[in-house]
Amino acid sequence: MQYTILCYNYEDVVGAWTKEEDDAVMARLQKVHEKVAAAGKLGPVVRLLPTTAATTLRKTGGEPLVIDGPFAETKEQLLGFYVVDCDNLEEALDIARDLAKANPSIGSYEIRPLSIFQPGVLEQKAHAT
């Protein structure tokens, strides 16, 4: 089963880190990445740019509205995510716990099972055989 680990934190806190502080956190996270990758469990890892770089397409009753910034007003912002291939939720939680230990700031990790949606993939495979 694939899971995503969504990484939430206070963007203003993380954004205020010095280069040295950020590099130190990234070095600790890299050790977790290496452990998970060595087990063949690590998929894509993404660090998002700040919410000030975001654009939202908001659905309304008429034409969609394009606005600057994220859609939801939250205390913590989505700063990145991992895709991991785990045998069960407990294994995904263990990885999230390791990530939390590597990151010294307050934040949260939301773990969700993934359902891969790729229209046409099954049909393409059926026609290839």
SEVO-935976 format. One record per atom (N, C-alpha, C, O): residue number from 1; residue in three letters; atom name; y, z, x. Coordinates in steps of 0.02 Angstrom, whole numbers, padded with zeros to 5 digits. Last residue first. Layout:
PT, nr, rest, atom, Y, Z, X
PT, NUM, Ala, CA, Y, Z, X
...
***
This chain:
PT, nr, rest, atom, Y, Z, X
PT, 129, Thr, N, -00332, -01224, -00069
PT, 129, Thr, CA, -00404, -01217, -00061
PT, 129, Thr, C, -00443, -01270, -00097
PT, 129, Thr, O, -00504, -01270, -00094
PT, 128, Ala, N, -00202, -01248, -00104
PT, 128, Ala, CA, -00221, -01262, -00035
PT, 128, Ala, C, -00297, -01258, -00024
PT, 128, Ala, O, -00323, -01285, 00024
PT, 127, His, N, -00187, -01202, -00232
PT, 127, His, CA, -00187, -01275, -00222
PT, 127, His, C, -00210, -01293, -00152
PT, 127, His, O, -00235, -01348, -00141
PT, 126, Ala, N, -00185, -01065, -00209
PT, 126, Ala, CA, -00238, -01093, -00251
PT, 126, Ala, C, -00243, -01168, -00240
PT, 126, Ala, O, -00299, -01195, -00238
PT, 125, Lys, N, -00067, -01050, -00135
PT, 125, Lys, CA, -00131, -01034, -00104
PT, 125, Lys, C, -00188, -01065, -00143
PT, 125, Lys, O, -00236, -01090, -00113
PT, 124, Gln, N, 00028, -01084, -00233
PT, 124, Gln, CA, 00023, -01124, -00172
PT, 124, Gln, C, -00044, -01112, -00138
PT, 124, Gln, O, -00076, -01159, -00113
PT, 123, Glu, N, 00009, -00981, -00326
PT, 123, Glu, CA, -00006, -01050, -00346
PT, 123, Glu, C, -00014, -01094, -00285
PT, 123, Glu, O, -00058, -01137, -00284
PT, 122, Leu, N, 00051, -00871, -00252
PT, 122, Leu, CA, -00019, -00876, -00273
PT, 122, Leu, C, -00038, -00946, -00293
PT, 122, Leu, O, -00094, -00969, -00279
PT, 121, Val, N, 00187, -00909, -00234
PT, 121, Val, CA, 00143, -00898, -00177
PT, 121, Val, C, 00070, -00904, -00197
PT, 121, Val, O, 00031, -00938, -00164
PT, 120, Gly, N, 00265, -00915, -00350
PT, 120, Gly, CA, 00238, -00976, -00323
PT, 120, Gly, C, 00190, -00967, -00265
PT, 120, Gly, O, 00153, -01014, -00249
PT, 119, Pro, N, 00366, -00774, -00316
PT, 119, Pro, CA, 00344, -00826, -00363
PT, 119, Pro, C, 00319, -00888, -00327
PT, 119, Pro, O, 00350, -00910, -00278
PT, 118, Gln, N, 00337, -00633, -00253
PT, 118, Gln, CA, 00348, -00698, -00222
PT, 118, Gln, C, 00323, -00752, -00269
PT, 118, Gln, O, 00266, -00774, -00264
PT, 117, Phe, N, 00354, -00471, -00241
PT, 117, Phe, CA, 00365, -00523, -00291
PT, 117, Phe, C, 00384, -00587, -00256
PT, 117, Phe, O, 00439, -00594, -00231
PT, 116, Ile, N, 00269, -00324, -00208
PT, 116, Ile, CA, 00294, -00386, -00179
PT, 116, Ile, C, 00297, -00440, -00234
PT, 116, Ile, O, 00248, -00451, -00269
PT, 115, Ser, N, 00314, -00169, -00235
PT, 115, Ser, CA, 00277, -00221, -00270
PT, 115, Ser, C, 00307, -00287, -00246
PT, 115, Ser, O, 00364, -00303, -00263
PT, 114, Leu, N, 00306, -00016, -00146
PT, 114, Leu, CA, 00333, -00084, -00154
PT, 114, Leu, C, 00285, -00127, -00195
PT, 114, Leu, O, 00224, -00121, -00190
PT, 113, Pro, N, 00345, 00154, -00179
PT, 113, Pro, CA, 00295, 00101, -00170
PT, 113, Pro, C, 00328, 00033, -00183
PT, 113, Pro, O, 00373, 00027, -00225
PT, 112, Arg, N, 00473, 00244, -00095
PT, 112, Arg, CA, 00451, 00208, -00155
PT, 112, Arg, C, 00397, 00158, -00138
PT, 112, Arg, O, 00402, 00123, -00087
PT, 111, Ile, N, 00562, 00382, -00045
PT, 111, Ile, CA, 00502, 00343, -00031
PT, 111, Ile, C, 00480, 00310, -00097
PT, 111, Ile, O, 00470, 00344, -00147
PT, 110, Glu, N, 00713, 00425, 00025
PT, 110, Glu, CA, 00679, 00410, -00038
PT, 110, Glu, C, 00621, 00363, -00024
PT, 110, Glu, O, 00630, 00310, 00006
PT, 109, Tyr, N, 00783, 00548, 00116
PT, 109, Tyr, CA, 00740, 00490, 00122
PT, 109, Tyr, C, 00703, 00482, 00057
PT, 109, Tyr, O, 00666, 00526, 00035
PT, 108, Ser, N, 00946, 00612, 00154
PT, 108, Ser, CA, 00884, 00612, 00117
PT, 108, Ser, C, 00847, 00546, 00128
PT, 108, Ser, O, 00877, 00495, 00146
PT, 107, Gly, N, 01042, 00726, 00255
PT, 107, Gly, CA, 01033, 00663, 00219
PT, 107, Gly, C, 00968, 00668, 00180
PT, 107, Gly, O, 00939, 00722, 00174
PT, 106, Ile, N, 01124, 00792, 00397
PT, 106, Ile, CA, 01098, 00802, 00330
PT, 106, Ile, C, 01093, 00735, 00295
PT, 106, Ile, O, 01135, 00691, 00305
PT, 105, Ser, N, 01073, 00743, 00565
PT, 105, Ser, CA, 01122, 00755, 00511
PT, 105, Ser, C, 01086, 00765, 00444
PT, 105, Ser, O, 01027, 00750, 00436
PT, 104, Pro, N, 00979, 00713, 00663
PT, 104, Pro, CA, 01004, 00781, 00657
PT, 104, Pro, C, 01048, 00795, 00597
PT, 104, Pro, O, 01060, 00853, 00580
PT, 103, Asn, N, 00831, 00629, 00658
PT, 103, Asn, CA, 00901, 00621, 00638
PT, 103, Asn, C, 00930, 00690, 00624
PT, 103, Asn, O, 00908, 00723, 00577
PT, 102, Ala, N, 00701, 00665, 00682
PT, 102, Ala, CA, 00736, 00627, 00734
PT, 102, Ala, C, 00811, 00621, 00720
PT, 102, Ala, O, 00850, 00610, 00767
PT, 101, Lys, N, 00660, 00723, 00563
PT, 101, Lys, CA, 00665, 00765, 00623
PT, 101, Lys, C, 00705, 00731, 00678
PT, 101, Lys, O, 00741, 00764, 00716
PT, 100, Ala, N, 00659, 00610, 00482
PT, 100, Ala, CA, 00706, 00664, 00467
PT, 100, Ala, C, 00714, 00710, 00528
PT, 100, Ala, O, 00770, 00733, 00542
PT, 99, Leu, N, 00553, 00539, 00537
PT, 99, Leu, CA, 00620, 00510, 00539
PT, 99, Leu, C, 00672, 00565, 00528
PT, 99, Leu, O, 00724, 00566, 00562
PT, 98, Asp, N, 00449, 00626, 00504
PT, 98, Asp, CA, 00464, 00613, 00575
PT, 98, Asp, C, 00534, 00583, 00582
PT, 98, Asp, O, 00571, 00601, 00628
PT, 97, Arg, N, 00455, 00615, 00364
PT, 97, Arg, CA, 00467, 00681, 00397
PT, 97, Arg, C, 00484, 00671, 00470
PT, 97, Arg, O, 00529, 00705, 00496
PT, 96, Ala, N, 00418, 00482, 00349
PT, 96, Ala, CA, 00486, 00503, 00329
PT, 96, Ala, C, 00503, 00571, 00360
PT, 96, Ala, O, 00560, 00581, 00381
PT, 95, Ile, N, 00285, 00493, 00391
PT, 95, Ile, CA, 00332, 00451, 00429
PT, 95, Ile, C, 00403, 00472, 00413
PT, 95, Ile, O, 00445, 00478, 00458
PT, 94, Asp, N, 00237, 00576, 00288
PT, 94, Asp, CA, 00233, 00598, 00358
PT, 94, Asp, C, 00281, 00559, 00402
PT, 94, Asp, O, 00315, 00587, 00445
PT, 93, Leu, N, 00254, 00493, 00177
PT, 93, Leu, CA, 00295, 00554, 00183
PT, 93, Leu, C, 00294, 00581, 00254
PT, 93, Leu, O, 00345, 00606, 00278
PT, 92, Ala, N, 00155, 00399, 00204
PT, 92, Ala, CA, 00225, 00377, 00203
PT, 92, Ala, C, 00272, 00437, 00210
PT, 92, Ala, O, 00323, 00433, 00244
PT, 91, Glu, N, 00044, 00484, 00188
PT, 91, Glu, CA, 00057, 00453, 00253
PT, 91, Glu, C, 00129, 00428, 00258
PT, 91, Glu, O, 00161, 00435, 00310
PT, 90, Glu, N, 00057, 00514, 00053
PT, 90, Glu, CA, 00062, 00568, 00103
PT, 90, Glu, C, 00075, 00540, 00172
PT, 90, Glu, O, 00114, 00569, 00211
PT, 89, Leu, N, 00033, 00392, -00012
PT, 89, Leu, CA, 00100, 00420, -00012
PT, 89, Leu, C, 00108, 00474, 00042
PT, 89, Leu, O, 00160, 00479, 00073
PT, 88, Asn, N, -00079, 00293, 00092
PT, 88, Asn, CA, -00062, 00332, 00033
PT, 88, Asn, C, 00009, 00360, 00041
PT, 88, Asn, O, 00040, 00353, 00093
PT, 87, Asp, N, -00089, 00206, 00198
PT, 87, Asp, CA, -00148, 00214, 00155
PT, 87, Asp, C, -00132, 00250, 00090
PT, 87, Asp, O, -00165, 00240, 00039
PT, 86, Cys, N, 00053, 00097, 00224
PT, 86, Cys, CA, 00018, 00161, 00229
PT, 86, Cys, C, -00041, 00163, 00181
PT, 86, Cys, O, -00044, 00126, 00132
PT, 85, Asp, N, 00171, 00012, 00299
PT, 85, Asp, CA, 00107, -00003, 00266
PT, 85, Asp, C, 00063, 00058, 00276
PT, 85, Asp, O, 00038, 00070, 00331
PT, 84, Val, N, 00347, 00014, 00270
PT, 84, Val, CA, 00288, 00039, 00306
PT, 84, Val, C, 00225, 00024, 00264
PT, 84, Val, O, 00227, 00024, 00203
PT, 83, Val, N, 00509, -00027, 00297
PT, 83, Val, CA, 00451, -00047, 00258
PT, 83, Val, C, 00391, -00027, 00300
PT, 83, Val, O, 00384, -00047, 00357
PT, 82, Tyr, N, 00661, 00064, 00290
PT, 82, Tyr, CA, 00600, 00046, 00326
PT, 82, Tyr, C, 00551, 00019, 00275
PT, 82, Tyr, O, 00551, 00040, 00217
PT, 81, Phe, N, 00841, 00053, 00284
PT, 81, Phe, CA, 00775, 00063, 00255
PT, 81, Phe, C, 00720, 00039, 00302
PT, 81, Phe, O, 00732, -00001, 00347
PT, 80, Gly, N, 01010, 00120, 00268
PT, 80, Gly, CA, 00958, 00077, 00296
PT, 80, Gly, C, 00892, 00090, 00262
PT, 80, Gly, O, 00886, 00132, 00218
PT, 79, Leu, N, 01102, 00189, 00197
PT, 79, Leu, CA, 01122, 00166, 00263
PT, 79, Leu, C, 01070, 00120, 00295
PT, 79, Leu, O, 01084, 00087, 00345
PT, 78, Leu, N, 01169, 00225, 00047
PT, 78, Leu, CA, 01109, 00194, 00075
PT, 78, Leu, C, 01129, 00163, 00141
PT, 78, Leu, O, 01168, 00116, 00143
PT, 77, Gln, N, 01266, 00377, 00047
PT, 77, Gln, CA, 01260, 00305, 00042
PT, 77, Gln, C, 01194, 00282, 00072
PT, 77, Gln, O, 01166, 00315, 00116
PT, 76, Glu, N, 01304, 00517, -00055
PT, 76, Glu, CA, 01269, 00489, 00003
PT, 76, Glu, C, 01263, 00414, -00008
PT, 76, Glu, O, 01255, 00390, -00064
PT, 75, Lys, N, 01379, 00519, -00172
PT, 75, Lys, CA, 01399, 00561, -00116
PT, 75, Lys, C, 01368, 00536, -00052
PT, 75, Lys, O, 01400, 00534, 00001
PT, 74, Thr, N, 01423, 00364, -00253
PT, 74, Thr, CA, 01376, 00417, -00236
PT, 74, Thr, C, 01404, 00459, -00179
PT, 74, Thr, O, 01448, 00436, -00142
PT, 73, Glu, N, 01448, 00242, -00362
PT, 73, Glu, CA, 01486, 00293, -00327
PT, 73, Glu, C, 01438, 00351, -00315
PT, 73, Glu, O, 01416, 00383, -00362
PT, 72, Ala, N, 01377, 00080, -00350
PT, 72, Ala, CA, 01372, 00150, -00371
PT, 72, Ala, C, 01416, 00195, -00329
PT, 72, Ala, O, 01421, 00186, -00268
PT, 71, Phe, N, 01412, -00041, -00284
PT, 71, Phe, CA, 01419, -00033, -00356
PT, 71, Phe, C, 01422, 00040, -00376
PT, 71, Phe, O, 01466, 00061, -00414
PT, 70, Pro, N, 01512, -00055, -00134
PT, 70, Pro, CA, 01450, -00043, -00170
PT, 70, Pro, C, 01463, -00031, -00244
PT, 70, Pro, O, 01519, -00014, -00264
PT, 69, Gly, N, 01638, -00185, -00102
PT, 69, Gly, CA, 01607, -00119, -00099
PT, 69, Gly, C, 01543, -00113, -00139
PT, 69, Gly, O, 01523, -00160, -00174
PT, 68, Asp, N, 01728, -00294, -00210
PT, 68, Asp, CA, 01715, -00267, -00143
PT, 68, Asp, C, 01681, -00199, -00150
PT, 68, Asp, O, 01693, -00162, -00197
PT, 67, Ile, N, 01650, -00394, -00339
PT, 67, Ile, CA, 01697, -00343, -00316
PT, 67, Ile, C, 01679, -00321, -00245
PT, 67, Ile, O, 01622, -00330, -00223
PT, 66, Val, N, 01628, -00512, -00462
PT, 66, Val, CA, 01617, -00499, -00391
PT, 66, Val, C, 01671, -00451, -00368
PT, 66, Val, O, 01731, -00464, -00375
PT, 65, Leu, N, 01550, -00517, -00617
PT, 65, Leu, CA, 01612, -00500, -00582
PT, 65, Leu, C, 01594, -00482, -00510
PT, 65, Leu, O, 01549, -00441, -00498
PT, 64, Pro, N, 01474, -00643, -00719
PT, 64, Pro, CA, 01469, -00587, -00672
PT, 64, Pro, C, 01535, -00579, -00633
PT, 64, Pro, O, 01569, -00627, -00618
PT, 63, Glu, N, 01541, -00680, -00881
PT, 63, Glu, CA, 01526, -00702, -00813
PT, 63, Glu, C, 01520, -00641, -00767
PT, 63, Glu, O, 01557, -00592, -00775
PT, 62, Gly, N, 01505, -00556, -00998
PT, 62, Gly, CA, 01519, -00627, -00986
PT, 62, Gly, C, 01497, -00648, -00917
PT, 62, Gly, O, 01440, -00635, -00897
PT, 61, Gly, N, 01466, -00425, -00992
PT, 61, Gly, CA, 01449, -00464, -01051
PT, 61, Gly, C, 01460, -00538, -01042
PT, 61, Gly, O, 01427, -00579, -01075
PT, 60, Thr, N, 01414, -00413, -00819
PT, 60, Thr, CA, 01453, -00390, -00877
PT, 60, Thr, C, 01430, -00431, -00937
PT, 60, Thr, O, 01381, -00467, -00933
PT, 59, Lys, N, 01354, -00367, -00663
PT, 59, Lys, CA, 01341, -00403, -00725
PT, 59, Lys, C, 01382, -00371, -00781
PT, 59, Lys, O, 01384, -00310, -00789
PT, 58, Arg, N, 01431, -00380, -00509
PT, 58, Arg, CA, 01418, -00336, -00567
PT, 58, Arg, C, 01410, -00379, -00629
PT, 58, Arg, O, 01452, -00420, -00646
PT, 57, Leu, N, 01398, -00395, -00349
PT, 57, Leu, CA, 01403, -00439, -00407
PT, 57, Leu, C, 01383, -00397, -00467
PT, 57, Leu, O, 01324, -00379, -00474
PT, 56, Thr, N, 01483, -00326, -00212
PT, 56, Thr, CA, 01439, -00315, -00269
PT, 56, Thr, C, 01452, -00369, -00322
PT, 56, Thr, O, 01509, -00385, -00336
PT, 55, Thr, N, 01482, -00313, -00038
PT, 55, Thr, CA, 01508, -00348, -00096
PT, 55, Thr, C, 01458, -00338, -00152
PT, 55, Thr, O, 01398, -00342, -00141
PT, 54, Ala, N, 01518, -00211, 00107
PT, 54, Ala, CA, 01477, -00232, 00049
PT, 54, Ala, C, 01517, -00271, -00002
PT, 54, Ala, O, 01577, -00263, -00008
PT, 53, Ala, N, 01590, -00155, 00205
PT, 53, Ala, CA, 01571, -00225, 00216
PT, 53, Ala, C, 01532, -00253, 00156
PT, 53, Ala, O, 01514, -00312, 00156
PT, 52, Thr, N, 01599, -00025, 00168
PT, 52, Thr, CA, 01662, -00064, 00167
PT, 52, Thr, C, 01648, -00138, 00178
PT, 52, Thr, O, 01691, -00180, 00163
PT, 51, Thr, N, 01476, 00027, 00194
PT, 51, Thr, CA, 01489, 00004, 00126
PT, 51, Thr, C, 01554, -00035, 00121
PT, 51, Thr, O, 01563, -00074, 00074
PT, 50, Pro, N, 01423, -00034, 00358
PT, 50, Pro, CA, 01456, 00013, 00312
PT, 50, Pro, C, 01469, -00017, 00243
PT, 50, Pro, O, 01473, -00078, 00235
PT, 49, Leu, N, 01261, -00116, 00374
PT, 49, Leu, CA, 01331, -00107, 00394
PT, 49, Leu, C, 01364, -00061, 00343
PT, 49, Leu, O, 01337, -00051, 00289
PT, 48, Leu, N, 01098, -00044, 00385
PT, 48, Leu, CA, 01150, -00079, 00348
PT, 48, Leu, C, 01218, -00066, 00379
PT, 48, Leu, O, 01231, -00013, 00406
PT, 47, Arg, N, 00959, -00072, 00473
PT, 47, Arg, CA, 01017, -00027, 00472
PT, 47, Arg, C, 01074, -00067, 00441
PT, 47, Arg, O, 01095, -00118, 00468
PT, 46, Val, N, 00789, -00093, 00439
PT, 46, Val, CA, 00857, -00120, 00431
PT, 46, Val, C, 00908, -00064, 00432
PT, 46, Val, O, 00901, -00014, 00396
PT, 45, Val, N, 00632, -00149, 00481
PT, 45, Val, CA, 00677, -00091, 00484
PT, 45, Val, C, 00748, -00119, 00483
PT, 45, Val, O, 00764, -00164, 00522
PT, 44, Pro, N, 00477, -00217, 00421
PT, 44, Pro, CA, 00548, -00224, 00437
PT, 44, Pro, C, 00585, -00157, 00436
PT, 44, Pro, O, 00570, -00114, 00394
PT, 43, Gly, N, 00339, -00111, 00463
PT, 43, Gly, CA, 00364, -00175, 00441
PT, 43, Gly, C, 00438, -00180, 00460
PT, 43, Gly, O, 00458, -00150, 00510
PT, 42, Leu, N, 00213, -00021, 00542
PT, 42, Leu, CA, 00285, -00033, 00536
PT, 42, Leu, C, 00300, -00104, 00516
PT, 42, Leu, O, 00278, -00151, 00548
PT, 41, Lys, N, 00079, 00006, 00568
PT, 41, Lys, CA, 00105, 00024, 00502
PT, 41, Lys, C, 00178, 00003, 00490
PT, 41, Lys, O, 00202, 00008, 00434
PT, 40, Gly, N, 00009, 00007, 00687
PT, 40, Gly, CA, 00007, -00053, 00645
PT, 40, Gly, C, 00035, -00044, 00576
PT, 40, Gly, O, 00016, -00079, 00529
PT, 39, Ala, N, 00025, 00109, 00772
PT, 39, Ala, CA, -00027, 00119, 00721
PT, 39, Ala, C, -00033, 00058, 00675
PT, 39, Ala, O, -00075, 00057, 00630
PT, 38, Ala, N, 00135, 00065, 00840
PT, 38, Ala, CA, 00071, 00068, 00876
PT, 38, Ala, C, 00012, 00077, 00828
PT, 38, Ala, O, -00043, 00055, 00842
PT, 37, Ala, N, 00233, 00086, 00741
PT, 37, Ala, CA, 00215, 00018, 00759
PT, 37, Ala, C, 00147, 00016, 00795
PT, 37, Ala, O, 00107, -00028, 00783
PT, 36, Val, N, 00241, 00226, 00744
PT, 36, Val, CA, 00220, 00192, 00682
PT, 36, Val, C, 00197, 00121, 00697
PT, 36, Val, O, 00148, 00097, 00668
PT, 35, Lys, N, 00285, 00245, 00877
PT, 35, Lys, CA, 00225, 00278, 00852
PT, 35, Lys, C, 00197, 00242, 00791
PT, 35, Lys, O, 00136, 00230, 00786
PT, 34, Glu, N, 00405, 00172, 00879
PT, 34, Glu, CA, 00351, 00153, 00924
PT, 34, Glu, C, 00284, 00183, 00900
PT, 34, Glu, O, 00232, 00150, 00903
PT, 33, His, N, 00482, 00242, 00784
PT, 33, His, CA, 00465, 00172, 00773
PT, 33, His, C, 00405, 00152, 00815
PT, 33, His, O, 00358, 00120, 00790
PT, 32, Val, N, 00496, 00365, 00850
PT, 32, Val, CA, 00459, 00362, 00787
PT, 32, Val, C, 00436, 00291, 00773
PT, 32, Val, O, 00379, 00279, 00753
PT, 31, Lys, N, 00573, 00320, 00956
PT, 31, Lys, CA, 00508, 00352, 00971
PT, 31, Lys, C, 00465, 00352, 00908
PT, 31, Lys, O, 00404, 00342, 00911
PT, 30, Gln, N, 00687, 00278, 00890
PT, 30, Gln, CA, 00645, 00228, 00923
PT, 30, Gln, C, 00577, 00257, 00939
PT, 30, Gln, O, 00527, 00221, 00936
PT, 29, Leu, N, 00746, 00398, 00854
PT, 29, Leu, CA, 00715, 00357, 00801
PT, 29, Leu, C, 00668, 00305, 00832
PT, 29, Leu, O, 00616, 00290, 00804
PT, 28, Arg, N, 00796, 00434, 00979
PT, 28, Arg, CA, 00745, 00476, 00946
PT, 28, Arg, C, 00709, 00438, 00891
PT, 28, Arg, O, 00648, 00444, 00883
PT, 27, Ala, N, 00887, 00329, 00997
PT, 27, Ala, CA, 00832, 00338, 01046
PT, 27, Ala, C, 00777, 00382, 01016
PT, 27, Ala, O, 00717, 00368, 01026
PT, 26, Met, N, 00976, 00352, 00892
PT, 26, Met, CA, 00936, 00290, 00892
PT, 26, Met, C, 00877, 00295, 00941
PT, 26, Met, O, 00823, 00268, 00928
PT, 25, Val, N, 01032, 00472, 00935
PT, 25, Val, CA, 00993, 00470, 00873
PT, 25, Val, C, 00948, 00409, 00872
PT, 25, Val, O, 00889, 00413, 00855
PT, 24, Ala, N, 01095, 00425, 01053
PT, 24, Ala, CA, 01045, 00479, 01057
PT, 24, Ala, C, 01001, 00480, 00994
PT, 24, Ala, O, 00940, 00487, 00998
PT, 23, Asp, N, 01186, 00331, 01002
PT, 23, Asp, CA, 01133, 00309, 01047
PT, 23, Asp, C, 01077, 00361, 01052
PT, 23, Asp, O, 01018, 00343, 01054
PT, 22, Asp, N, 01269, 00419, 00931
PT, 22, Asp, CA, 01231, 00368, 00895
PT, 22, Asp, C, 01173, 00344, 00938
PT, 22, Asp, O, 01117, 00336, 00913
PT, 21, Glu, N, 01323, 00494, 01037
PT, 21, Glu, CA, 01285, 00528, 00984
PT, 21, Glu, C, 01241, 00478, 00947
PT, 21, Glu, O, 01183, 00492, 00933
PT, 20, Glu, N, 01387, 00390, 01109
PT, 20, Glu, CA, 01335, 00429, 01141
PT, 20, Glu, C, 01292, 00465, 01090
PT, 20, Glu, O, 01231, 00468, 01097
PT, 19, Lys, N, 01482, 00346, 01019
PT, 19, Lys, CA, 01430, 00300, 01040
PT, 19, Lys, C, 01372, 00338, 01071
PT, 19, Lys, O, 01314, 00321, 01061
PT, 18, Thr, N, 01504, 00479, 00898
PT, 18, Thr, CA, 01524, 00442, 00958
PT, 18, Thr, C, 01467, 00393, 00975
PT, 18, Thr, O, 01412, 00399, 00949
PT, 17, Trp, N, 01509, 00475, 00721
PT, 17, Trp, CA, 01473, 00488, 00782
PT, 17, Trp, C, 01502, 00448, 00840
PT, 17, Trp, O, 01523, 00391, 00831
PT, 16, Ala, N, 01567, 00434, 00605
PT, 16, Ala, CA, 01610, 00471, 00652
PT, 16, Ala, C, 01574, 00489, 00717
PT, 16, Ala, O, 01605, 00515, 00763
PT, 15, Gly, N, 01468, 00378, 00528
PT, 15, Gly, CA, 01519, 00333, 00557
PT, 15, Gly, C, 01564, 00367, 00607
PT, 15, Gly, O, 01597, 00334, 00648
PT, 14, Val, N, 01404, 00492, 00484
PT, 14, Val, CA, 01369, 00448, 00531
PT, 14, Val, C, 01420, 00402, 00565
PT, 14, Val, O, 01414, 00388, 00625
PT, 13, Val, N, 01507, 00539, 00397
PT, 13, Val, CA, 01481, 00581, 00452
PT, 13, Val, C, 01449, 00537, 00505
PT, 13, Val, O, 01464, 00543, 00564
PT, 12, Asp, N, 01527, 00435, 00308
PT, 12, Asp, CA, 01584, 00457, 00348
PT, 12, Asp, C, 01561, 00500, 00407
PT, 12, Asp, O, 01592, 00499, 00460
PT, 11, Glu, N, 01400, 00425, 00246
PT, 11, Glu, CA, 01424, 00371, 00289
PT, 11, Glu, C, 01482, 00393, 00334
PT, 11, Glu, O, 01486, 00371, 00391
PT, 10, Tyr, N, 01277, 00533, 00233
PT, 10, Tyr, CA, 01349, 00531, 00223
PT, 10, Tyr, C, 01378, 00482, 00272
PT, 10, Tyr, O, 01381, 00495, 00332
PT, 9, Asn, N, 01127, 00446, 00184
PT, 9, Asn, CA, 01164, 00494, 00224
PT, 9, Asn, C, 01238, 00489, 00205
PT, 9, Asn, O, 01258, 00445, 00167
PT, 8, Tyr, N, 00964, 00383, 00157
PT, 8, Tyr, CA, 01030, 00400, 00131
PT, 8, Tyr, C, 01063, 00452, 00175
PT, 8, Tyr, O, 01029, 00497, 00200
PT, 7, Cys, N, 00846, 00264, 00173
PT, 7, Cys, CA, 00881, 00315, 00213
PT, 7, Cys, C, 00952, 00325, 00186
PT, 7, Cys, O, 00993, 00280, 00191
PT, 6, Leu, N, 00693, 00232, 00100
PT, 6, Leu, CA, 00765, 00220, 00095
PT, 6, Leu, C, 00802, 00279, 00128
PT, 6, Leu, O, 00789, 00337, 00111
PT, 5, Ile, N, 00551, 00163, 00138
PT, 5, Ile, CA, 00584, 00227, 00149
PT, 5, Ile, C, 00658, 00213, 00153
PT, 5, Ile, O, 00683, 00186, 00202
PT, 4, Thr, N, 00431, 00080, 00042
PT, 4, Thr, CA, 00496, 00077, 00075
PT, 4, Thr, C, 00522, 00149, 00081
PT, 4, Thr, O, 00514, 00189, 00036
PT, 3, Tyr, N, 00260, 00041, 00067
PT, 3, Tyr, CA, 00312, 00085, 00042
PT, 3, Tyr, C, 00377, 00068, 00076
PT, 3, Tyr, O, 00377, 00043, 00133
PT, 2, Gln, N, 00109, -00041, 00028
PT, 2, Gln, CA, 00173, -00041, 00064
PT, 2, Gln, C, 00222, 00005, 00027
PT, 2, Gln, O, 00224, 00007, -00034
PT, 1, Met, N, -00058, 00000, 00042
PT, 1, Met, CA, 00000, 00000, 00000
PT, 1, Met, C, 00062, 00000, 00045
PT, 1, Met, O, 00065, 00037, 00094
***
